[in-house]
Amino acid sequence: MDFNNRKPIVATCLACTIWGLSGLFYNLLSNINPIEVLAHRSFWAMIFLSSVFCLKGHFVKLIRNLLIGRELILLSASALMISANWFSFIYAIQNGQAIQASFGYYIFPLVAVFFGYLFKGERFSK
C-alpha cells in the first residue's frame, strides 16, 4: 500500500485521536465561560481555514460564493448549527456530562448526512 492509499486512513485516525482528546482539553478550560471558549474556537478556525483557502488559491471562489444569496443563507445556517453543536459539547464537557456528549456525537454524522440530503440535494452513491 503506497502513501496515497494510506493518507485517508492516517488522516482519519489522527482526526479521531484529536477529537477524542479534545474533551480533556475542554475540561481543563472549565473555569472559562463556554461562550468565550466557543468564540476563540470559531475565530481561530476561521483564521486557519482562510489561510488554507488562500494557500490553495480558493479564497476568491469562497468570496464569490458568499455573494450568492442562497449559498450565504445555507452557509450561515450551517455555521449556526455547528456553533450550537460546538457550544453544547464544550458546555457538556465543562459540566461533567462527557458520556451524554459522546452519545450526541455518535448520532451527529447521521443527522449531518440527512441534512445534506434534505437541504443540499446530495445523493448516496456506491
N, C-alpha and C positions, 0 to 999 in steps of 0.2 A: 504494500500500500504506500503510495507516494504522499508527499506533504499536502498536495491539493485535496486528496481524499480524506486526510486526517484533520485538515483545518477546521471543518464544521464541527467535528467531534470534540476537538480541543477547545474551540470557542464555546460550545455548549457546556462542557464540563467546567470551564473557567467561569462562565456566567452564573451557573448554578451554585458554584462554590462561593462566589462573591455575594450572591443573593442570600444564600444560607447564612453567611457570616454577618450580613448587614443587620440582623436582629441584635447581635451582640453590640454592634456599633451604636445603634439607636438606643439601646438600653443604657449605654454609658452617657448618653445625652439626655437622660430622664429629668435632669434639673433645668433643661431649656424648654421653653414653650414649643409644643409640636408645630404650631403655625410658623414660628421662626425657623425651625429645622426644615420645614417644607419650603419656605421662601429661599433658604440657602440652596437646598437641593435643586429647586427649579431654576434658580439663577445660574448656578454652575453647570447644570445640564444644558441650558441654553447656550452658554459660552462655549462649552465643549462641542455641542452639535453644530453650532455656527462655524466653529473652526474646521470641523470635518467637512462641512459643505464647501467652505472656501478652498480647502486643500484639494477637494475632488472636483472643483470647478462647477458646482451645482447651486451656488448661492443665488445667482441671478434667476435661475429657474424657480427656486423657492419663493423669492420675492414676487415673481410673475404669477405664481400660483396663488399667493396670498391676495392678489388683486382681483381674483375671480370670486364673486360673492358667495356662490355655493360652497366652494372649497374653503373659504375663510370661515363660514359657519360650521362646516363639518370639522375642520381643524380646531376651531375654538371649542366646540362641544367635546371633542375627544380630549383636548387639553384639560378641560374642566373635569371630565370623568377620571382621567389619570391623576389629576391633583387630588381629587376626593379619595381615590384609591391609595395614593401615597400617604395622605393625611391619616386615613383610617389605620394603615399599617403602622405608621410612626406612633400614633396615639395608643394603639393596642399594645405595642411592644413596651412603650414607656409606662403603661399602666398594668403590666403583668398579665396580659392576655395573649401571649405568644401562640398558644395552641389554637385559639379561636382565629387569630390572624392567619395561621397556617392553613386552616380549613378553607378560609376565604380565598387564599391564593391557590388552593388546589382546584377550585372550580372557575377561577378567573379566566384561564385560557378558553374555556368553553364559552363563556359569556362574550369574550372578545371575538371569537370566530363567528358567533351568532350575530353580533352587531355588524361585523364586516359583511356578512351575508345579507342582513336586513337593510342596512343603510348604504353600503357601497356597491352592492350587487355582485360581490365576489362569489365565485362558484368553486365547488370542490373538483379536484382533478385526481387522477390516479397517482 
